């Protein structure tokens, strides 16, 4: 039971990191007076590649400020090869975006405080 809880907490921590990175990145490109956590979530909840249009950055933010953080964690923490890490990173990215949607106010308060 402790191992499962520990893994769950680690997954939550990496999803928090991924979302903090993407929300911070959004603030460098978009109007920081808007609720950027909500905007990122609303844009990417059904298709993560929609972030590319929002940021107008050819996928830089989605890949380097969001997806690669999760993939790197999976490779390092679970010692996964590149193929398996990419497969799991796809799901982790979707889970992280879902987490952002359920915790928009937390991330927006974090970003603006």
C-alpha positions, 0 to 999 in steps of 0.5 A: 500500500505504501508503494502505491501511495508513494508512486501516486504522490510522485506522479502527482508531483511530476504533473504539478511540475509539468503544469507549472512549467506550461503555465509559466511559459504561457505567461511569457507569451500571452496576456498575464492578466488573463486566467492562463491556467484556464486558457491552456486547459480549455485549449489543450484538453481535447488535443495537446497539439492545440497548444502549438496554435495558442502559443504560435511556437511550432510546438516548442512549449508543448514539447519542451515546457510540458511533454519532455518534462514528463518523459524525462521523469519517466526515463530517469525514475523508472529507468525506461528505454526511449520507446516505452518512455514515449508511450507512457509520456503520452498518457502522462501528458493527458493525465497532467492536462486533466489534472490542470483542468481539475486544479485551475485555481490552484495553478493560477493562484500559484502563478500570480502570487 
